[in-house]
């Protein structure tokens, strides 16, 4: 693909790197001369100093030859106006804009449902934008997904009802998996599962390396494995890894800004069909409480009006007297979702040392996840990487329906459809094995409502919807399936 990106901030650069690694052509535009000069020396692509909201500038940069335009400047208005302007002249060009302001944000699917008659008649996308990406919504969704699964690790779900899940689990001290080869795990459980990836430390170093599974690899305490299994099997897999599973009764939310407010909105019990009730379905007489903590008095006042059933505390969470008085160390779960990502990591680690059972920290990017884990944080949500994943999943086209970075961004889990021209149509997985390069995890046959775990005898057919894991940036593998 030929992609034009406007805005050479962190997200623009990370997106460019991912796209370049996958063999795409990238043109990056920014109106800051220092950023342009610096970026030109870092990326092997065309980097142009210009105003990205000028149609003539974009056309001079090769707009007519591009497949997609991604607007990632710091201004929502510039991103939206640029896409609208381009849509007027190039309606067939895919346009994606990052939009932070909720007043502007429109979810394409929601708009189509609310205005079904208009959209049924080939209505142009609102503002001329095919897909709006809101970082706060992407991050909040990831946090809530982790909470739904007990805050034990990062989770990626598949299927309409999340029938299958990839869960990243750590081998704890005393685990039955300590010293066991990957190929022998099946002797310890009758549940069906697949090992998706394996993280371990290099000998004599603290460097963490991630590989697709090798049967002879031995697990050790501190290793992490990605496990794919049906949702109801997760508790047993957690038990095998030595992870203690407790009910989450007392939840703390540190930070009630935009992301914190989105998370709280999904957490606070409002009626019988609330998120909390669904999460604890099947338990008896379990009382949950949510405490919101923020040092901003104004935000706390707004939260008090919006979430009257929650306990709102306007305080410095690092104050020892406050921690002791409010018994913060007795929380079952603490979610750190402030805009200060370093603070989120430090507070999470500190609270775990005081006795908080589980913590979730919003961090800037995937590179911080490994650091946060070493500090003791249970789950890390990399804000910028969730945005990049969302953008790339839209860029790949209709055949690719989702992309999820895992294992600190070393690997990607991709959902895609097998095209009629795919080289793998009519072949069994054992005949197309890419040992160490990719692994097909799930297959859903045309007309079927459910995924099935793949095996060597699984035959691929045109229209199959598959889930595979590959090294990040290895576009050639994906093309073999979807093109």
C-alpha positions, 0 to 999 in steps of 0.5 A: 500500500501507499499511505500518506500520514500527516503528523510526525508525532510519536504515533505518526512515527510508530505507525510509519515504522510498522508500515515500512517494516511490512513493505508499504510505501509511506509519505510523512508530512509535518509543518515543524522543520526540526521534527522533519529533519530529525524524522528524515534521519530515522525513517527510510521514507519520504518526509516532507516539510509542509502544511498537511491541511493544504490540498495543493501540498498534499497533491504535490506530495503524491496524494493522487497515487496513495491508497490511504490518508491518516491524519494524526496532527495534535489538532482534531480540527485540522485532522477532520478538515483535512479529511473532509477536504480530501474527500471532496476531491478523492472520495475513494481514498481511505481516510482515517483521523485521530479525534480526541474531542468527544463532541466531534467523535462519531463511531461509524457503526453507531452512525450507520445504525442510527441512520440506517436509511441514509447509510443504506443509500451509499451515504458519504461517511460523516465529515468525509472520514471513513474511520475516526480513532479516539485514543481514550476510547481505545485505551478504556476498552482495553482496560475494561477488557482486562478487568472483565478477565480478572486483571490477571494479564492482557487478554485478546478475545475472539468470536461474537461472545468472546468464545476463545481468548489469548491470555498472557500468563506468567509461570509463578513459583510453585507452578506445575509448569515449572520445569515442564516442556511445552509439548508436555503441558497436555499431560497436565490438563484435559482442556483443549488449548494452544500455546501461542508464544513463549517469553523467557530470559536469555541465559546469563542476561535479563534480556527477554526474548519471545518466540513462537512455541517450540515443543522442546522449550522448557518453562521456568518460573518468571516465563510468560506464555500466551495461551489460547483456549475457550473462555471457561478454561481460563481459570484452570490454565491460571491455576496451572501457572500458579496464579491465585484467583480471588473475587474482586470486591474492592476496586480503586480507580486512580485518575478520573480524567477522560479515560478514567471516566470512561472506565468508571462509566462501565464499572459503576453499578447502575442497574441489574444489567450493569457491567459489575453484575455481569462480571460476577454472575454466578457468585453469591452475596458478593458486594463490590465497591468502587473508590475513585481517587484524584488530586483534582478537586474539580474533576472529583466534583464532576465525578461525584455528580456522575457517579453518586454510588461511588466513593470519591476521594480528592487526595494525593494517592501517594500520601502515607497518611491517606493510604493508611486512613482509607486502607488503600492497601486492602483494595483487590484491584487498583486501576491507574489511569491518569495522563501521567503514565510514569506515575501510573507505573510507580503508583501501581508498583508501590501499592502492590508492595503495600498489599494491593492484590492486582494492578492495571497501569495505563502506560505510554507504549509497549516498551514500558510494559516489560519495565512495569512488569518487572516492577510488579504491575499485573497488567499494562495497557499501552495507549499509543500501541492500541491506537496504532493497532486500530489504525493498521487494522483499518488500513489492511482492508476488508479481508483483515478485521483486526490486529492485536499487538502482543508480547511487547509488540514483538508479535501480531495476532491477525484476523483475516479472511482467506481469499480465493487467490490465496496460495494456501486454499485447499491445503492442510496446515501441516503442509504450509507450516511456517515454523517460527514464522507464523502459526494459525490459531483459529478457523471459522468456516463460511456459514459457521458461527463458531471458531475451532482450534486449528490442528495440522489436519485443518484444511483451508478454504476460500472464505475461511475466517482465520486467526494467526500470529506472526512476527510484527511487520511480516506482511509477506506472510499475511499476503499469502493468506489474504491476497 
